[in-house]
């Protein structure tokens, strides 16, 4: 046994939602090898004293744009269309591979610091994102976000599709599946049927997931109805987009028929409450989606619209927005929010048999929180404290496949000082300096 967590409060996130006080959890060869109220007979190489700590599965952030960490706080107070077209897209046009690598490492460090062990990312310069994920040790489902505005289109030569195919060839299954590649249609409103058909076929034929934005804003949703007489969900369904494992980010403006279609296809909605609130896009009806049979996971969206990657903040926001939307303080219980951030996230990524729970045989994707702090005392209910009181900064250890990637202020795989220097000296001036070189 490599590591034994002793005398820790263990939140298993299994079907019974067990909370074991004074528990022992063992890790061997990257897997959970022991869970119980008594110590194992086997002697561990290392013991981590968990007194005053809570051990739980690592959080899974199912919708990120990691390189957008460089745009954190750049443009506030605008609706999505203005924000994207007038502020974000012009700056993104200045990005290059080197800047994306540095910004991705910064975002991954933030994820690990806040207890996230796996991300689903949609962006471009995906080779650099994959390199950052590979170096850091985090799990990642990486999708090349693809748009289509051109009159000419051939899937074999269209640059974004060529990048996806190369990404799939190079990175899919890397490190025994720690990195996976997915197809991505950026959105109904940024493409057309030619791309939908081509990427759906590619994903289905290669057993890949699909990552899309869906009905994020009222304008997007109603614009599709005006163009086609159908909602984005209904249009994309006609082109088999949901015939593979699909994560649909936002889903704010779904109607009952949309939810029925998505539920029938077991589509995951990735709920991003903080980003949706900041951009005033609306509040997704999580309760209705669950009732329709959809899987609902959580995401932060990018640092540019959140403005952090703290999944604990996302859990609390999800509960509060559901309660407000339904005028019901029990609309979304704390246990449900925790499930969305772990079990449902693993299902969204196609990793439900490997992580999201503390179970023998599962990957040791684990986080440890310090509950001996003023804002977490007293603790009448551990699950409630995790959702309503805890913050990402309470995480003291993040482990992926038995490897400690962050502990007590130190990153073991990321040289944060070097990343910050690269951002300060190169990436930020590249994106934000004018033509004379002045900021």
Order of alpha helices (4+ residues) and beta strands (2+ residues): beta-beta-beta-beta-beta-beta-alpha-alpha-beta-alpha-beta-alpha-alpha-beta-alpha-beta-alpha-alpha-beta-alpha-beta-alpha-alpha-beta-alpha-alpha-alpha-beta-beta-beta-beta-alpha-alpha
